[in-house]
């Protein structure tokens, strides 16, 4: 079993390990500052239909994406699912899969496996 170092609050309110800088997660940075899409806040907490519609809006508006709007939106969903890993509850995992299906419908694509 791995022991975690205790955390403490700094004067500026951020949490840091004793004697270390706060950890930075590259996946959080990608989600917030993606070069492909400017995501709406808390998009992955939305119900599946709203999540898909939000990703479609963001993807269609983006001028920096390098592939089709559909691929950019689907890639962001897959990225989130893969990075969350075991921390993603079964209910959220199911919501992500439903959002993928909804995204396919919004872009007029065939359902997966059809």
The first five atom37 places (N, CA, C, CB, O) and aatype in JSON, in Angstrom:
{
  "aatype": [20, 20, 20, 20, 20, 20, 20, 20, 20, 20, 20, 20, 20, 20, 20, 20, 20, 20, 20, 20, 20, 20, 20, 20, 20, 20, 20, 20, 20, 20, 20, 20, 20, 20, 20, 20, 20, 20, 20, 20, 20, 20, 20, 20, 20, 20, 20, 20, 20, 20, 20, 20, 20, 20, 20, 20, 20, 20, 20, 20, 20, 20, 20, 20, 20, 20, 20, 20, 20, 20, 20, 20, 20, 20, 20, 20, 20, 20, 20, 20, 20, 20, 20, 20, 20, 20, 20, 20, 20, 20, 20, 20, 20, 20, 20, 20, 20, 20, 20, 20, 20, 20, 20, 20, 20, 20, 20, 20, 20, 20, 20, 20, 20, 20],
  "atom_mask": [
    [1, 1, 1, 1, 1],
    [1, 1, 1, 1, 1],
    [1, 1, 1, 1, 1],
    [1, 1, 1, 1, 1],
    [1, 1, 1, 1, 1],
    [1, 1, 1, 1, 1],
    [1, 1, 1, 1, 1],
    [1, 1, 1, 1, 1],
    [1, 1, 1, 1, 1],
    [1, 1, 1, 1, 1],
    [1, 1, 1, 1, 1],
    [1, 1, 1, 1, 1],
    [1, 1, 1, 1, 1],
    [1, 1, 1, 1, 1],
    [1, 1, 1, 1, 1],
    [1, 1, 1, 1, 1],
    [1, 1, 1, 1, 1],
    [1, 1, 1, 1, 1],
    [1, 1, 1, 1, 1],
    [1, 1, 1, 1, 1],
    [1, 1, 1, 1, 1],
    [1, 1, 1, 1, 1],
    [1, 1, 1, 1, 1],
    [1, 1, 1, 1, 1],
    [1, 1, 1, 1, 1],
    [1, 1, 1, 1, 1],
    [1, 1, 1, 1, 1],
    [1, 1, 1, 1, 1],
    [1, 1, 1, 1, 1],
    [1, 1, 1, 1, 1],
    [1, 1, 1, 1, 1],
    [1, 1, 1, 1, 1],
    [1, 1, 1, 1, 1],
    [1, 1, 1, 1, 1],
    [1, 1, 1, 1, 1],
    [1, 1, 1, 1, 1],
    [1, 1, 1, 1, 1],
    [1, 1, 1, 1, 1],
    [1, 1, 1, 1, 1],
    [1, 1, 1, 1, 1],
    [1, 1, 1, 1, 1],
    [1, 1, 1, 1, 1],
    [1, 1, 1, 1, 1],
    [1, 1, 1, 1, 1],
    [1, 1, 1, 1, 1],
    [1, 1, 1, 1, 1],
    [1, 1, 1, 1, 1],
    [1, 1, 1, 1, 1],
    [1, 1, 1, 1, 1],
    [1, 1, 1, 1, 1],
    [1, 1, 1, 1, 1],
    [1, 1, 1, 1, 1],
    [1, 1, 1, 1, 1],
    [1, 1, 1, 1, 1],
    [1, 1, 1, 1, 1],
    [1, 1, 1, 1, 1],
    [1, 1, 1, 1, 1],
    [1, 1, 1, 1, 1],
    [1, 1, 1, 1, 1],
    [1, 1, 1, 1, 1],
    [1, 1, 1, 1, 1],
    [1, 1, 1, 1, 1],
    [1, 1, 1, 1, 1],
    [1, 1, 1, 1, 1],
    [1, 1, 1, 1, 1],
    [1, 1, 1, 1, 1],
    [1, 1, 1, 1, 1],
    [1, 1, 1, 1, 1],
    [1, 1, 1, 1, 1],
    [1, 1, 1, 1, 1],
    [1, 1, 1, 1, 1],
    [1, 1, 1, 1, 1],
    [1, 1, 1, 1, 1],
    [1, 1, 1, 1, 1],
    [1, 1, 1, 1, 1],
    [1, 1, 1, 1, 1],
    [1, 1, 1, 1, 1],
    [1, 1, 1, 1, 1],
    [1, 1, 1, 1, 1],
    [1, 1, 1, 1, 1],
    [1, 1, 1, 1, 1],
    [1, 1, 1, 1, 1],
    [1, 1, 1, 1, 1],
    [1, 1, 1, 1, 1],
    [1, 1, 1, 1, 1],
    [1, 1, 1, 1, 1],
    [1, 1, 1, 1, 1],
    [1, 1, 1, 1, 1],
    [1, 1, 1, 1, 1],
    [1, 1, 1, 1, 1],
    [1, 1, 1, 1, 1],
    [1, 1, 1, 1, 1],
    [1, 1, 1, 1, 1],
    [1, 1, 1, 1, 1],
    [1, 1, 1, 1, 1],
    [1, 1, 1, 1, 1],
    [1, 1, 1, 1, 1],
    [1, 1, 1, 1, 1],
    [1, 1, 1, 1, 1],
    [1, 1, 1, 1, 1],
    [1, 1, 1, 1, 1],
    [1, 1, 1, 1, 1],
    [1, 1, 1, 1, 1],
    [1, 1, 1, 1, 1],
    [1, 1, 1, 1, 1],
    [1, 1, 1, 1, 1],
    [1, 1, 1, 1, 1],
    [1, 1, 1, 1, 1],
    [1, 1, 1, 1, 1],
    [1, 1, 1, 1, 1],
    [1, 1, 1, 1, 1],
    [1, 1, 1, 1, 1],
    [1, 1, 1, 1, 1],
    [1, 1, 1, 1, 1]
  ],
  "atom_positions": [
    [[0.84, -1.18, 0.0], [0.0, 0.0, 0.0], [0.88, 1.24, 0.0], [-0.95, 0.0, 1.21], [1.84, 1.33, 0.76]],
    [[0.55, 2.18, -0.84], [1.33, 3.39, -0.97], [0.8, 4.44, -0.01], [1.31, 3.91, -2.42], [-0.4, 4.7, 0.04]],
    [[1.7, 5.03, 0.75], [1.29, 6.1, 1.65], [1.36, 7.42, 0.91], [2.16, 6.14, 2.92], [2.34, 7.69, 0.21]],
    [[0.36, 8.21, 1.06], [0.34, 9.51, 0.41], [0.89, 10.56, 1.36], [-1.08, 9.88, -0.05], [0.68, 10.5, 2.58]],
    [[1.57, 11.5, 0.8], [2.07, 12.61, 1.62], [0.9, 13.47, 2.03], [3.14, 13.45, 0.85], [-0.06, 13.65, 1.27]],
    [[0.97, 14.0, 3.19], [-0.12, 14.87, 3.64], [-0.08, 16.17, 2.87], [-0.03, 15.13, 5.15], [0.98, 16.65, 2.48]],
    [[-1.24, 16.73, 2.68], [-1.32, 18.0, 1.96], [-1.57, 19.11, 2.95], [-2.43, 17.97, 0.9], [-2.07, 18.89, 4.05]],
    [[-1.2, 20.3, 2.55], [-1.44, 21.46, 3.4], [-1.84, 22.63, 2.52], [-0.19, 21.81, 4.24], [-1.53, 22.65, 1.33]],
    [[-2.51, 23.58, 3.1], [-2.94, 24.76, 2.37], [-1.86, 25.81, 2.41], [-4.25, 25.31, 2.95], [-1.25, 26.06, 3.45]],
    [[-1.61, 26.43, 1.28], [-0.7, 27.56, 1.22], [-1.44, 28.83, 1.58], [-0.05, 27.67, -0.17], [-2.66, 28.83, 1.73]],
    [[-0.69, 29.88, 1.71], [-1.32, 31.17, 2.01], [-2.23, 31.63, 0.88], [-0.26, 32.22, 2.29], [-3.23, 32.31, 1.12]],
    [[-1.88, 31.27, -0.35], [-2.69, 31.69, -1.48], [-3.9, 30.77, -1.69], [-1.85, 31.73, -2.74], [-4.65, 30.94, -2.65]],
    [[-4.09, 29.79, -0.8], [-5.27, 28.93, -0.87], [-5.09, 27.65, -1.64], [-6.39, 29.69, -1.46], [-5.94, 26.76, -1.57]],
    [[-4.0, 27.52, -2.38], [-3.77, 26.29, -3.14], [-3.26, 25.2, -2.22], [-2.78, 26.53, -4.29], [-2.64, 25.48, -1.2]],
    [[-3.52, 23.97, -2.6], [-3.06, 22.83, -1.81], [-1.75, 22.34, -2.41], [-4.12, 21.7, -1.78], [-1.62, 22.24, -3.63]],
    [[-0.8, 22.02, -1.54], [0.48, 21.5, -2.01], [0.96, 20.44, -1.05], [1.53, 22.63, -2.15], [0.65, 20.48, 0.14]],
    [[1.73, 19.5, -1.56], [2.36, 18.52, -0.68], [3.45, 19.22, 0.1], [2.93, 17.31, -1.49], [3.95, 20.27, -0.31]],
    [[3.8, 18.65, 1.2], [4.84, 19.25, 2.03], [6.13, 19.34, 1.22], [5.06, 18.44, 3.33], [6.69, 18.32, 0.83]],
    [[6.59, 20.56, 0.98], [7.85, 20.78, 0.29], [7.81, 20.63, -1.22], [8.84, 19.87, 0.82], [8.87, 20.65, -1.85]],
    [[6.64, 20.48, -1.81], [6.55, 20.29, -3.26], [5.56, 21.27, -3.88], [6.14, 18.87, -3.59], [4.71, 21.85, -3.22]],
    [[5.73, 21.42, -5.19], [4.75, 22.2, -5.94], [3.48, 21.39, -6.1], [5.31, 22.61, -7.33], [3.53, 20.16, -6.02]],
    [[2.33, 22.04, -6.32], [1.11, 21.27, -6.57], [1.25, 20.47, -7.87], [-0.12, 22.21, -6.65], [1.94, 20.9, -8.8]],
    [[0.6, 19.31, -7.92], [0.67, 18.48, -9.12], [-0.11, 19.12, -10.24], [0.15, 17.06, -8.83], [-1.16, 19.73, -10.02]],
    [[0.41, 18.98, -11.43], [-0.29, 19.5, -12.61], [-0.65, 18.31, -13.48], [0.57, 20.54, -13.39], [0.2, 17.46, -13.77]],
    [[-1.88, 18.26, -13.88], [-2.35, 17.15, -14.69], [-2.47, 17.61, -16.14], [-3.71, 16.62, -14.16], [-3.24, 18.52, -16.45]],
    [[-1.72, 16.97, -17.03], [-1.75, 17.38, -18.42], [-3.11, 17.16, -19.04], [-0.69, 16.63, -19.22], [-3.52, 17.89, -19.94]],
    [[-3.84, 16.14, -18.55], [-5.16, 15.87, -19.12], [-6.14, 16.99, -18.79], [-5.7, 14.52, -18.61], [-7.0, 17.33, -19.61]],
    [[-6.03, 17.58, -17.61], [-6.88, 18.71, -17.25], [-6.56, 19.89, -18.16], [-6.68, 19.11, -15.76], [-7.45, 20.61, -18.61]],
    [[-5.28, 20.09, -18.42], [-4.87, 21.19, -19.29], [-5.4, 20.99, -20.7], [-3.34, 21.31, -19.3], [-5.83, 21.95, -21.34]],
    [[-5.37, 19.77, -21.2], [-5.89, 19.49, -22.54], [-7.38, 19.78, -22.6], [-5.62, 18.02, -22.95], [-7.87, 20.38, -23.55]],
    [[-8.11, 19.34, -21.57], [-9.56, 19.55, -21.55], [-9.89, 21.04, -21.51], [-10.19, 18.84, -20.35], [-10.82, 21.49, -22.18]],
    [[-9.13, 21.79, -20.74], [-9.42, 23.22, -20.59], [-8.92, 24.06, -21.76], [-8.83, 23.73, -19.32], [-9.56, 25.03, -22.16]],
    [[-7.76, 23.69, -22.3], [-7.12, 24.54, -23.3], [-6.82, 23.77, -24.58], [-5.84, 25.13, -22.75], [-5.75, 23.93, -25.17]],
    [[-7.75, 22.96, -25.0], [-7.54, 22.15, -26.19], [-7.31, 23.02, -27.42], [-8.73, 21.23, -26.41], [-7.94, 24.06, -27.59]],
    [[-6.4, 22.57, -28.26], [-6.16, 23.28, -29.51], [-7.26, 23.01, -30.52], [-4.81, 22.88, -30.09], [-7.39, 23.75, -31.5]],
    [[-8.03, 21.97, -30.3], [-9.07, 21.61, -31.25], [-10.4, 22.26, -30.94], [-9.23, 20.11, -31.28], [-11.09, 22.75, -31.84]],
    [[-10.78, 22.29, -29.66], [-12.11, 22.77, -29.3], [-12.05, 23.67, -28.07], [-13.05, 21.59, -29.03], [-11.22, 23.48, -27.18]],
    [[-12.93, 24.65, -28.05], [-13.15, 25.45, -26.84], [-14.41, 24.9, -26.2], [-13.28, 27.01, -27.16], [-15.52, 25.19, -26.64]],
    [[-14.23, 24.09, -25.17], [-15.36, 23.4, -24.55], [-16.09, 24.3, -23.58], [-14.88, 22.14, -23.84], [-15.5, 25.16, -22.93]],
    [[-17.38, 24.07, -23.48], [-18.17, 24.77, -22.47], [-17.82, 24.17, -21.11], [-19.72, 24.64, -22.76], [-17.4, 23.02, -21.03]],
    [[-17.98, 24.94, -20.06], [-17.59, 24.45, -18.74], [-18.49, 23.29, -18.32], [-17.66, 25.58, -17.71], [-19.69, 23.28, -18.58]],
    [[-17.88, 22.33, -17.66], [-18.56, 21.16, -17.09], [-19.35, 20.37, -18.14], [-19.48, 21.59, -15.97], [-20.39, 19.79, -17.82]],
    [[-18.88, 20.35, -19.36], [-19.59, 19.68, -20.45], [-19.74, 18.17, -20.18], [-18.87, 19.91, -21.78], [-20.74, 17.58, -20.58]],
    [[-18.76, 17.55, -19.53], [-18.81, 16.11, -19.32], [-19.69, 15.72, -18.13], [-17.42, 15.57, -19.11], [-19.84, 14.54, -17.84]],
    [[-20.26, 16.7, -17.45], [-21.19, 16.44, -16.35], [-22.64, 16.51, -16.83], [-20.96, 17.46, -15.21], [-23.56, 16.18, -16.08]],
    [[-22.85, 16.93, -18.06], [-24.2, 17.1, -18.61], [-24.83, 15.75, -18.95], [-24.16, 17.99, -19.85], [-24.12, 14.75, -19.07]],
    [[-26.16, 15.72, -19.11], [-26.81, 14.5, -19.62], [-26.31, 14.21, -21.04], [-28.37, 14.66, -19.61], [-25.86, 15.12, -21.73]],
    [[-26.38, 12.96, -21.48], [-25.79, 12.56, -22.77], [-26.21, 13.42, -23.97], [-26.16, 11.16, -23.05], [-25.36, 13.82, -24.76]],
    [[-27.49, 13.7, -24.11], [-27.96, 14.49, -25.26], [-27.36, 15.89, -25.24], [-29.5, 14.57, -25.28], [-26.9, 16.4, -26.26]],
    [[-27.37, 16.52, -24.07], [-26.83, 17.88, -23.94], [-25.31, 17.88, -24.14], [-27.18, 18.47, -22.56], [-24.76, 18.82, -24.71]],
    [[-24.65, 16.82, -23.66], [-23.21, 16.69, -23.83], [-22.87, 16.64, -25.32], [-22.68, 15.44, -23.11], [-21.95, 17.32, -25.78]],
    [[-23.6, 15.83, -26.06], [-23.35, 15.69, -27.5], [-23.64, 17.0, -28.23], [-24.22, 14.55, -28.09], [-22.88, 17.4, -29.11]],
    [[-24.73, 17.66, -27.87], [-25.07, 18.93, -28.53], [-24.01, 20.0, -28.24], [-26.44, 19.43, -28.06], [-23.65, 20.77, -29.13]],
    [[-23.52, 20.03, -27.01], [-22.48, 21.0, -26.64], [-21.19, 20.73, -27.41], [-22.21, 20.94, -25.13], [-20.56, 21.67, -27.92]],
    [[-20.79, 19.46, -27.49], [-19.58, 19.12, -28.25], [-19.74, 19.44, -29.73], [-19.24, 17.64, -28.08], [-18.79, 19.89, -30.37]],
    [[-20.92, 19.22, -30.27], [-21.17, 19.55, -31.68], [-21.05, 21.05, -31.9], [-22.56, 19.05, -32.11], [-20.42, 21.49, -32.86]],
    [[-21.66, 21.83, -31.01], [-21.55, 23.3, -31.12], [-20.09, 23.74, -31.08], [-22.34, 23.98, -29.98], [-19.66, 24.54, -31.91]],
    [[-19.35, 23.23, -30.11], [-17.95, 23.62, -29.96], [-17.13, 23.21, -31.18], [-17.36, 22.98, -28.7], [-16.3, 23.98, -31.66]],
    [[-17.39, 22.02, -31.68], [-16.64, 21.53, -32.81], [-16.97, 22.29, -34.1], [-16.91, 20.05, -33.01], [-16.08, 22.6, -34.89]],
    [[-18.24, 22.6, -34.29], [-18.64, 23.33, -35.49], [-18.09, 24.76, -35.49], [-20.16, 23.36, -35.62], [-17.78, 25.31, -36.54]],
    [[-17.97, 25.35, -34.32], [-17.48, 26.74, -34.21], [-15.97, 26.85, -34.3], [-17.95, 27.34, -32.91], [-15.45, 27.91, -34.64]],
    [[-15.27, 25.77, -34.0], [-13.82, 25.82, -33.89], [-13.16, 26.11, -35.24], [-13.3, 24.52, -33.33], [-13.54, 25.55, -36.27]],
    [[-12.18, 26.99, -35.2], [-11.4, 27.29, -36.41], [-10.01, 26.67, -36.32], [-11.29, 28.82, -36.62], [-9.23, 26.76, -37.27]],
    [[-9.69, 26.04, -35.18], [-8.35, 25.5, -34.98], [-8.26, 24.0, -35.12], [-7.86, 25.89, -33.62], [-7.16, 23.44, -35.06]],
    [[-9.37, 23.32, -35.31], [-9.33, 21.87, -35.39], [-8.63, 21.42, -36.67], [-10.75, 21.28, -35.32], [-8.61, 22.13, -37.67]],
    [[-8.06, 20.22, -36.59], [-7.27, 19.71, -37.71], [-7.99, 18.62, -38.49], [-5.96, 19.19, -37.2], [-7.49, 18.17, -39.52]],
    [[-9.14, 18.2, -38.02], [-9.9, 17.18, -38.75], [-11.36, 17.62, -38.8], [-9.77, 15.77, -38.07], [-11.67, 18.77, -38.48]],
    [[-12.24, 16.73, -39.21], [-13.65, 17.08, -39.36], [-14.27, 17.39, -37.99], [-14.42, 15.94, -40.06], [-13.77, 16.94, -36.96]],
    [[-15.35, 18.16, -37.99], [-16.01, 18.46, -36.71], [-16.44, 17.2, -35.96], [-17.23, 19.35, -36.95], [-16.31, 17.13, -34.74]],
    [[-16.95, 16.22, -36.68], [-17.38, 14.97, -36.04], [-16.21, 14.29, -35.35], [-18.0, 14.03, -37.07], [-16.32, 13.88, -34.19]],
    [[-15.09, 14.16, -36.04], [-13.93, 13.49, -35.46], [-13.38, 14.23, -34.26], [-12.84, 13.33, -36.51], [-12.97, 13.61, -33.28]],
    [[-13.38, 15.55, -34.32], [-12.88, 16.34, -33.19], [-13.75, 16.14, -31.96], [-12.82, 17.82, -33.55], [-13.24, 15.95, -30.85]],
    [[-15.07, 16.18, -32.15], [-15.98, 16.0, -31.02], [-15.88, 14.59, -30.45], [-17.43, 16.3, -31.45], [-15.84, 14.41, -29.24]],
    [[-15.85, 13.59, -31.33], [-15.76, 12.21, -30.88], [-14.42, 11.96, -30.18], [-15.93, 11.24, -32.06], [-14.37, 11.23, -29.19]],
    [[-13.36, 12.55, -30.68], [-12.04, 12.39, -30.06], [-12.02, 12.96, -28.65], [-10.97, 13.07, -30.91], [-11.4, 12.38, -27.76]],
    [[-12.69, 14.08, -28.44], [-12.72, 14.68, -27.11], [-13.49, 13.79, -26.14], [-13.35, 16.08, -27.17], [-13.09, 13.66, -24.98]],
    [[-14.57, 13.18, -26.59], [-15.32, 12.25, -25.74], [-14.47, 11.03, -25.38], [-16.61, 11.8, -26.44], [-14.43, 10.61, -24.22]],
    [[-13.8, 10.47, -26.36], [-12.96, 9.31, -26.14], [-11.79, 9.66, -25.22], [-12.45, 8.75, -27.47], [-11.43, 8.88, -24.34]],
    [[-11.2, 10.82, -25.44], [-10.1, 11.28, -24.59], [-10.55, 11.35, -23.14], [-9.59, 12.66, -25.07], [-9.86, 10.86, -22.24]],
    [[-11.71, 11.96, -22.91], [-12.2, 12.1, -21.54], [-12.44, 10.72, -20.92], [-13.51, 12.92, -21.51], [-12.06, 10.48, -19.77]],
    [[-13.05, 9.83, -21.67], [-13.34, 8.49, -21.16], [-12.05, 7.74, -20.82], [-14.16, 7.68, -22.19], [-11.96, 7.11, -19.77]],
    [[-11.07, 7.82, -21.69], [-9.82, 7.1, -21.46], [-9.02, 7.68, -20.29], [-8.97, 7.14, -22.71], [-8.43, 6.93, -19.52]],
    [[-9.01, 9.0, -20.17], [-8.24, 9.62, -19.09], [-8.9, 9.43, -17.74], [-8.04, 11.09, -19.36], [-8.2, 9.37, -16.72]],
    [[-10.22, 9.34, -17.69], [-10.9, 9.14, -16.42], [-10.65, 7.73, -15.89], [-12.42, 9.4, -16.57], [-10.54, 7.52, -14.69]],
    [[-10.56, 6.77, -16.8], [-10.21, 5.41, -16.43], [-11.12, 4.81, -15.38], [-8.82, 5.36, -15.95], [-12.34, 4.85, -15.5]],
    [[-10.5, 4.25, -14.34], [-11.24, 3.59, -13.28], [-12.06, 4.56, -12.44], [-10.3, 2.83, -12.4], [-13.01, 4.16, -11.77]],
    [[-11.7, 5.82, -12.48], [-12.41, 6.82, -11.67], [-13.77, 7.18, -12.25], [-11.57, 8.07, -11.54], [-14.55, 7.88, -11.6]],
    [[-14.06, 6.71, -13.45], [-15.34, 6.99, -14.09], [-16.36, 5.96, -13.62], [-15.2, 6.97, -15.64], [-16.18, 4.76, -13.79]],
    [[-17.44, 6.45, -13.02], [-18.46, 5.53, -12.5], [-19.16, 4.84, -13.68], [-19.49, 6.3, -11.62], [-19.16, 5.36, -14.79]],
    [[-19.76, 3.69, -13.42], [-20.49, 2.99, -14.5], [-21.6, 3.86, -15.11], [-21.1, 1.7, -13.97], [-21.86, 3.78, -16.31]],
    [[-22.24, 4.68, -14.29], [-23.3, 5.54, -14.81], [-22.73, 6.6, -15.75], [-24.06, 6.23, -13.65], [-23.32, 6.87, -16.8]],
    [[-21.58, 7.2, -15.4], [-20.97, 8.21, -16.28], [-20.42, 7.56, -17.54], [-19.84, 8.96, -15.53], [-20.49, 8.14, -18.63]],
    [[-19.88, 6.34, -17.4], [-19.36, 5.63, -18.57], [-20.5, 5.36, -19.56], [-18.68, 4.31, -18.15], [-20.33, 5.51, -20.77]],
    [[-21.65, 4.97, -19.03], [-22.82, 4.73, -19.87], [-23.28, 6.04, -20.51], [-23.97, 4.09, -19.05], [-23.68, 6.05, -21.67]],
    [[-23.23, 7.13, -19.76], [-23.62, 8.43, -20.3], [-22.69, 8.84, -21.45], [-23.6, 9.5, -19.2], [-23.14, 9.42, -22.44]],
    [[-21.39, 8.55, -21.31], [-20.43, 8.86, -22.38], [-20.77, 8.06, -23.64], [-18.97, 8.55, -21.92], [-20.74, 8.6, -24.74]],
    [[-21.1, 6.79, -23.47], [-21.44, 5.95, -24.63], [-22.74, 6.42, -25.28], [-21.57, 4.47, -24.21], [-22.86, 6.41, -26.51]],
    [[-23.7, 6.84, -24.48], [-24.94, 7.38, -25.05], [-24.68, 8.69, -25.77], [-25.99, 7.58, -23.95], [-25.29, 8.97, -26.8]],
    [[-23.77, 9.5, -25.22], [-23.42, 10.76, -25.88], [-22.74, 10.5, -27.23], [-22.48, 11.61, -24.97], [-22.95, 11.24, -28.19]],
    [[-21.94, 9.44, -27.3], [-21.32, 9.07, -28.58], [-22.39, 8.69, -29.6], [-20.33, 7.9, -28.37], [-22.33, 9.1, -30.76]],
    [[-23.37, 7.9, -29.16], [-24.47, 7.53, -30.06], [-25.22, 8.76, -30.53], [-25.43, 6.54, -29.37], [-25.56, 8.89, -31.7]],
    [[-25.49, 9.67, -29.6], [-26.22, 10.9, -29.93], [-25.41, 11.76, -30.89], [-26.54, 11.7, -28.64], [-25.97, 12.37, -31.8]],
    [[-24.1, 11.81, -30.7], [-23.23, 12.58, -31.59], [-23.27, 12.01, -33.0], [-21.78, 12.58, -31.06], [-23.29, 12.76, -33.98]],
    [[-23.29, 10.69, -33.1], [-23.39, 10.06, -34.43], [-24.71, 10.45, -35.1], [-23.29, 8.51, -34.32], [-24.74, 10.73, -36.3]],
    [[-25.79, 10.47, -34.33], [-27.09, 10.87, -34.89], [-27.06, 12.33, -35.35], [-28.22, 10.66, -33.84], [-27.56, 12.65, -36.43]],
    [[-26.48, 13.2, -34.52], [-26.43, 14.62, -34.86], [-25.66, 14.89, -36.15], [-25.81, 15.4, -33.73], [-25.98, 15.82, -36.89]],
    [[-24.64, 14.07, -36.4], [-23.83, 14.25, -37.61], [-24.28, 13.35, -38.75], [-22.37, 13.99, -37.29], [-23.64, 13.31, -39.8]],
    [[-25.39, 12.63, -38.55], [-25.92, 11.79, -39.63], [-25.06, 10.58, -39.93], [-26.09, 12.59, -40.87], [-25.03, 10.11, -41.07]],
    [[-24.37, 10.07, -38.95], [-23.53, 8.89, -39.13], [-24.31, 7.64, -38.72], [-22.22, 9.0, -38.32], [-25.26, 7.72, -37.94]],
    [[-23.9, 6.51, -39.26], [-24.55, 5.26, -38.89], [-24.16, 4.88, -37.46], [-24.18, 4.13, -39.88], [-23.05, 5.17, -37.02]],
    [[-25.05, 4.23, -36.75], [-24.71, 3.75, -35.4], [-23.54, 2.78, -35.49], [-25.92, 3.08, -34.72], [-23.38, 2.07, -36.48]],
    [[-22.73, 2.75, -34.43], [-21.59, 1.85, -34.41], [-22.08, 0.41, -34.44], [-20.72, 2.1, -33.18], [-23.02, 0.05, -33.74]],
    [[-21.42, -0.41, -35.26], [-21.79, -1.82, -35.36], [-22.87, -2.09, -36.38], [-22.23, -2.31, -34.04], [-23.27, -3.24, -36.57]],
    [[-23.37, -1.04, -37.04], [-24.44, -1.26, -38.03], [-23.87, -1.52, -39.4], [-25.37, -0.05, -38.09], [-24.62, -1.72, -40.35]]
  ]
}
